[in-house]
Structure formats: structure tokens, C-alpha cells
Amino acid sequence: MAASPQPPLTRSRQHPLVLNLALLALTLVVLAVAVELGLRISGYHFRLYPETIEFGAPDPVMLESGFVSDRDLFWVTKDYQAKLARYRRERPRLIFLGDSVTDLGHYDQALAERLAARTGRRLSYGNLGVAGWSSYQGRQQLARDVVPLAPAVVSLAFGWNDHWIGFGVTDQQVAAIHHGATGGALEALRTVQLFTQARLALAGRRGAFPNRVPIADFRANLRAMVETARAHGMVPMLVTAASNHVPGHEPAYLGDRWLRDLHELVPLHRAYVAAVRSTASSTGAALATPRHASRRSLRATATAG
């Protein structure tokens, strides 16, 4: 015998259901607010910023106040947007891109001074290097922020941060997690930050810690930057990352956070320098090779994503 159809919910029966759903929603909101307040009171925060720069300056307090989150680039300096606005007005002919060596090393100024001394001409340039950046971030920056500036030449100096282990996942994986977990004003919520940190931690446990940008991806990023620059009328110049490190005398602090094994430092760095050279050779891009790096500029490279 067929079951008789259930009668539709009457208005009196619907009311308790709506009330229960409302109470559940209110409970979840109260719980979320309580967790958020608890995290804030405990002082918890997590941001995709460089954790430290072994430079003397900036110190951790300056780092905390010196960077802001960026949807595509993970982090930028607080004056980054102001720089872009100025360069849109000034239209510099040469733009320097890179990590802390570019951002803090002052070799852009040294080049301008030498050129002025030899030729009497002023170099029109801009510096958009950001401490802690890898070639992944540089690739996104070039396409998003530098192409509209239309410089004649773009200097691409990456490599140091690419071969650090960072968060234990690649920068490309960080981008996927970052985009999936945060956005706009939500990035300031401690619960969102906790969720992002948890996802990074879980992703990092799935295998051995990789380099932030594996060497195959590093080559691909460099090639993509060369191609993007040329496609928009810019002359790309690849720059190798200088180093004074020698086997047996590796700085001990790098083994605490940046490498799986301290003895990897020299061969790993040389492999990434070789990748820059081979990319320049295969693409015909200009190549600049600094002869040496000062201890001060080298310690500026010890940053983590």
C-alpha cells in the first residue's frame, strides 16, 4: 500500500525550525567572535611577511611596521604603492627588481653615480626590490606593476630566497593557500590567519621541505620574466646573486631556519646562479654578474617567506 504524502509544514511548525536555525547561526557567530577575541588577547598573529633579516637594521620591530600584506605578492613594503605612483609620474628608464640585495643593497645608486661620473648623464631609474622576495613574486610583480610603467630596461635579480625552505611549501603553494584563505579586510582577522597558518603547516608535513622555488620553477620564472619584458618592449637583464660563502665556513644561523642542511648552502647557491646563467644563454638576455658581495649585503639576504 502506497504511503500517503506528507502534508506541507504549516506555519506553526515552520516557526520552531526557523528559530532553531537562527539560534544556531547566533551561536556560531558568538563562538567565532570569542575565538577572535581570545586570539587577539593572547597576542596571536600570523602574516606572510619576512620573519627576520639578519642585517642589523631593519630589526624585527621595524619589519613589523614596515610591511603590509598583498593579495598577489604576499607582502610589500609600506611605501610600495607610493613608489609605484611616483614612477608612474616619472617614468624611469630602468627599473630594478629583486630581493633584499636590491631593496637594501644600494647598488642601484652606485650604478647611477658611476654612470654620472663617466658620462655626465643622469640615470633615470627606480627600485622596486622587496626584502624576502623570490622569483615567483618577481614574476607576478613584473606582469602586474612594472609592465604599465613601460621602462626601457628591467633588471631581474633573484635567487637567494628561491633556495631557502621558507614555510616548508613552495611559493606557488603558498599563493594557492593565501588566495583561498584570505581576501581584503578578512586578512586582519586572527581566525583567518590561524586557518592560513594551519593549512601551511599541514601542507609542509606532506613531504620533505622543498625550496621555496624549486630550481626547475626558478628557470621557468626567469624565462617567463624575460619573455614578458620583451613582449612589452623592455630589455631584460638577468643578475646573478653574489656570494662570499665558502664550504666549511657557512654562517651557522642559516642552518637554524633557511636550509635542510647547512652544508647545502654553497652548492645550492651555485646551482641557482648557474640557472640564471643558463637562462640568459638560452634566451639571449643580458647577464650581469657581480664580482663579490659585502658581508653587510649578504646578511641582508637571510629572509624567509
URQUIMO-V484243 format. One record per residue. N is the residue number from 1. RES is the residue in three letters. BURIAL is + if it has 16 or more other ideal C-beta (glycine too) atoms within 10 Angstrom, else -. D_FIRST is the distance of its C-alpha to the first C-alpha in Angstrom with 2 decimals. Layout:
# URQUIMO-V484243
N:RES:BURIAL:D_FIRST  N:RES:BURIAL:D_FIRST
This chain:
# URQUIMO-V484243
1:MET:-:0.00  2:ALA:-:3.80  3:ALA:-:6.48  4:SER:-:9.01  5:PRO:-:12.29  6:GLN:-:15.04  7:PRO:-:17.94  8:PRO:-:21.16  9:LEU:-:23.78  10:THR:-:26.03  11:ARG:-:29.76  12:SER:-:30.13  13:ARG:-:27.64  14:GLN:-:29.28  15:HIS:-:32.71  16:PRO:-:32.42  17:LEU:-:31.07  18:VAL:-:34.03  19:LEU:-:36.37  20:ASN:-:35.25  21:LEU:-:35.73  22:ALA:-:39.11  23:LEU:-:40.14  24:LEU:-:39.20  25:ALA:-:41.22  26:LEU:-:44.11  27:THR:-:44.06  28:LEU:-:44.27  29:VAL:-:47.12  30:VAL:-:48.99  31:LEU:-:48.58  32:ALA:-:49.85  33:VAL:-:52.79  34:ALA:-:53.59  35:VAL:-:53.64  36:GLU:-:55.77  37:LEU:-:58.22  38:GLY:-:58.39  39:LEU:+:59.26  40:ARG:-:61.87  41:ILE:-:63.45  42:SER:-:63.70  43:GLY:-:65.51  44:TYR:-:62.98  45:HIS:-:63.17  46:PHE:-:62.66  47:ARG:+:63.89  48:LEU:+:64.52  49:TYR:+:68.27  50:PRO:+:71.13  51:GLU:+:71.27  52:THR:+:75.00  53:ILE:+:78.03  54:GLU:-:80.90  55:PHE:+:83.49  56:GLY:-:85.14  57:ALA:-:83.87  58:PRO:+:81.28  59:ASP:-:80.23  60:PRO:-:76.63  61:VAL:-:77.12  62:MET:-:78.31  63:LEU:+:75.39  64:GLU:-:72.90  65:SER:-:74.54  66:GLY:+:75.36  67:PHE:+:72.00  68:VAL:-:68.88  69:SER:+:65.50  70:ASP:+:64.85  71:ARG:-:61.52  72:ASP:-:62.87  73:LEU:+:65.94  74:PHE:+:64.69  75:TRP:+:67.83  76:VAL:+:70.95  77:THR:+:74.11  78:LYS:-:74.20  79:ASP:-:76.84  80:TYR:+:74.94  81:GLN:-:73.76  82:ALA:-:77.26  83:LYS:-:78.72  84:LEU:+:76.46  85:ALA:-:77.45  86:ARG:-:81.11  87:TYR:+:80.84  88:ARG:-:79.12  89:ARG:-:82.27  90:GLU:-:84.82  91:ARG:-:83.32  92:PRO:+:84.90  93:ARG:-:85.81  94:LEU:+:84.78  95:ILE:+:81.69  96:PHE:+:81.46  97:LEU:+:78.00  98:GLY:+:77.42  99:ASP:+:76.82  100:SER:+:79.06  101:VAL:+:82.08  102:THR:+:81.88  103:ASP:+:80.79  104:LEU:+:83.41  105:GLY:+:85.95  106:HIS:-:88.08  107:TYR:+:88.85  108:ASP:+:88.02  109:GLN:-:90.91  110:ALA:-:93.16  111:LEU:+:92.51  112:ALA:+:93.26  113:GLU:-:96.48  114:ARG:-:97.67  115:LEU:-:96.96  116:ALA:-:98.84  117:ALA:-:101.77  118:ARG:-:102.05  119:THR:-:101.40  120:GLY:-:101.84  121:ARG:-:98.44  122:ARG:-:95.61  123:LEU:+:92.28  124:SER:-:89.35  125:TYR:+:86.50  126:GLY:+:83.44  127:ASN:+:81.84  128:LEU:+:78.03  129:GLY:+:77.87  130:VAL:+:75.52  131:ALA:+:75.89  132:GLY:+:73.23  133:TRP:+:71.96  134:SER:+:71.06  135:SER:+:71.11  136:TYR:+:67.39  137:GLN:+:68.25  138:GLY:+:71.34  139:ARG:+:69.33  140:GLN:+:66.99  141:GLN:+:70.01  142:LEU:+:71.95  143:ALA:+:69.20  144:ARG:-:68.25  145:ASP:+:71.54  146:VAL:+:74.50  147:VAL:+:73.76  148:PRO:-:74.05  149:LEU:+:77.47  150:ALA:-:78.77  151:PRO:+:81.52  152:ALA:-:83.81  153:VAL:+:83.40  154:VAL:+:80.74  155:SER:+:81.54  156:LEU:+:78.67  157:ALA:+:79.42  158:PHE:+:76.51  159:GLY:+:76.06  160:TRP:+:76.68  161:ASN:+:73.32  162:ASP:+:71.46  163:HIS:+:72.36  164:TRP:+:71.61  165:ILE:+:68.33  166:GLY:+:67.36  167:PHE:+:63.93  168:GLY:+:63.01  169:VAL:+:61.11  170:THR:+:62.54  171:ASP:+:63.33  172:GLN:-:60.76  173:GLN:+:58.06  174:VAL:+:59.47  175:ALA:+:59.11  176:ALA:-:55.42  177:ILE:+:54.80  178:HIS:+:57.09  179:HIS:-:55.41  180:GLY:-:51.93  181:ALA:+:52.74  182:THR:+:55.24  183:GLY:-:56.19  184:GLY:-:58.46  185:ALA:-:58.69  186:LEU:-:56.04  187:GLU:+:58.70  188:ALA:-:60.41  189:LEU:+:57.44  190:ARG:+:58.03  191:THR:+:54.32  192:VAL:+:54.36  193:GLN:+:57.57  194:LEU:+:56.05  195:PHE:+:53.06  196:THR:+:55.52  197:GLN:+:57.65  198:ALA:-:54.67  199:ARG:+:53.53  200:LEU:+:57.11  201:ALA:-:57.42  202:LEU:-:54.22  203:ALA:+:55.29  204:GLY:+:58.72  205:ARG:-:57.38  206:ARG:-:55.75  207:GLY:-:59.06  208:ALA:-:62.82  209:PHE:+:64.13  210:PRO:+:64.94  211:ASN:+:67.74  212:ARG:+:66.79  213:VAL:+:67.35  214:PRO:-:67.43  215:ILE:-:70.47  216:ALA:-:68.56  217:ASP:+:66.95  218:PHE:+:70.39  219:ARG:+:71.86  220:ALA:+:69.00  221:ASN:+:69.49  222:LEU:+:73.23  223:ARG:-:72.79  224:ALA:-:70.27  225:MET:+:72.73  226:VAL:+:75.56  227:GLU:-:73.52  228:THR:+:72.34  229:ALA:+:75.90  230:ARG:-:77.30  231:ALA:-:74.58  232:HIS:+:75.73  233:GLY:-:79.46  234:MET:+:80.18  235:VAL:-:82.29  236:PRO:+:80.47  237:MET:+:82.57  238:LEU:+:81.05  239:VAL:+:82.67  240:THR:+:82.60  241:ALA:+:82.07  242:ALA:+:85.41  243:SER:+:85.74  244:ASN:-:88.55  245:HIS:-:86.49  246:VAL:-:87.85  247:PRO:-:86.35  248:GLY:-:87.10  249:HIS:-:87.64  250:GLU:+:84.15  251:PRO:+:83.58  252:ALA:-:81.73  253:TYR:-:79.59  254:LEU:+:77.78  255:GLY:-:76.40  256:ASP:-:74.76  257:ARG:-:72.25  258:TRP:+:72.83  259:LEU:+:72.98  260:ARG:-:71.23  261:ASP:-:74.71  262:LEU:-:77.96  263:HIS:-:79.63  264:GLU:+:77.25  265:LEU:+:78.94  266:VAL:+:81.82  267:PRO:-:80.20  268:LEU:+:77.03  269:HIS:+:79.05  270:ARG:-:81.17  271:ALA:-:78.08  272:TYR:+:76.87  273:VAL:+:80.39  274:ALA:-:80.45  275:ALA:+:77.15  276:VAL:+:78.80  277:ARG:-:81.77  278:SER:-:79.75  279:THR:+:77.65  280:ALA:+:80.85  281:SER:-:82.27  282:SER:-:79.23  283:THR:+:78.76  284:GLY:-:82.44  285:ALA:+:81.98  286:ALA:-:84.97  287:LEU:-:85.21  288:ALA:-:86.94  289:THR:-:87.71  290:PRO:-:89.14  291:ARG:-:91.86  292:HIS:-:90.93  293:ALA:+:89.04  294:SER:-:90.50  295:ARG:-:89.17  296:ARG:-:88.19  297:SER:+:86.03  298:LEU:+:84.51  299:ARG:+:83.35  300:ALA:+:81.73  301:THR:+:79.35  302:ALA:+:77.65  303:THR:+:74.54  304:ALA:+:70.86  305:GLY:+:67.85
